[in-house]
Amino acid sequence: LPLQFLSYLGACDRLLKQGYEEGQVEEAMEMFQYSEKKAAEFLHLLAQFNDMGFQQNEIKEVLLLCENQRERALEELVMK
């Protein structure tokens, strides 16, 4: 197996162990060109904003727009 694929699987596995759903992990990894750090930030904020009652599709859109910057993203979500 190519090394990149193995590191992708390792990253997905670590994120899944943190309790994120498989579909969300795969989507986040693709959205951030397989950067585990950025995918983890995204998933963490997605869960946080979800718990606050914001809609998942809006959260995703805003997090991408704000490049995972929590304060900016929260402001955008509140203004929607």
C-alpha positions in Angstrom: 0.0 0.0 0.0 1.2 3.5 -0.7 2.6 5.3 2.3 0.1 8.2 1.8 -2.8 5.8 2.0 -1.5 4.2 5.2 -1.1 7.6 6.9 -4.6 8.5 5.7 -6.0 5.3 7.3 -4.0 6.1 10.5 -5.4 9.6 10.7 -9.0 8.4 10.1 -8.5 5.7 12.8 -7.3 8.3 15.3 -10.3 10.6 14.6 -12.8 7.7 14.8 -11.4 6.8 18.2 -12.2 10.4 19.3 -15.8 9.5 18.7 -16.5 11.2 15.3 -18.7 9.4 12.7 -16.9 7.7 9.9 -18.7 9.7 7.1 -17.8 12.9 8.8 -14.2 11.9 9.3 -13.8 10.9 5.6 -15.5 14.1 4.4 -13.4 16.3 6.7 -10.2 14.6 5.5 -11.1 15.2 1.9 -12.1 18.8 2.6 -8.7 19.6 4.1 -6.6 17.7 1.6 -6.0 14.9 4.1 -4.6 17.2 6.8 -5.4 15.4 10.1 -4.8 18.5 12.1 -7.3 20.6 10.1 -9.8 17.8 9.9 -9.6 17.4 13.7 -10.1 21.1 14.3 -13.1 21.1 11.9 -14.7 18.0 13.5 -14.2 19.5 17.0 -15.9 22.8 16.0 -18.6 21.1 14.0 -19.6 19.1 17.1 -19.3 22.1 19.4 -21.5 24.3 17.1 -23.9 21.4 16.6 -24.4 21.2 20.4 -25.2 24.9 20.4 -28.1 24.1 18.0 -26.8 25.4 14.7 -27.6 23.5 11.5 -24.9 21.1 10.3 -24.8 22.3 6.7 -24.5 26.0 7.8 -21.7 25.1 10.2 -19.7 23.3 7.5 -20.1 26.2 5.1 -19.1 28.8 7.7 -16.1 26.7 9.0 -14.8 26.4 5.4 -15.3 30.1 4.8 -13.6 31.0 8.1 -10.9 28.4 7.8 -11.8 26.8 11.2 -11.4 30.1 13.1 -13.8 29.5 16.0 -14.6 33.2 16.9 -15.2 34.2 13.3 -17.2 31.2 12.5 -19.4 31.7 15.6 -20.0 35.3 14.6 -21.1 34.2 11.1 -23.4 31.6 12.5 -25.0 34.0 14.9 -25.6 36.5 12.1 -27.4 33.9 9.9 
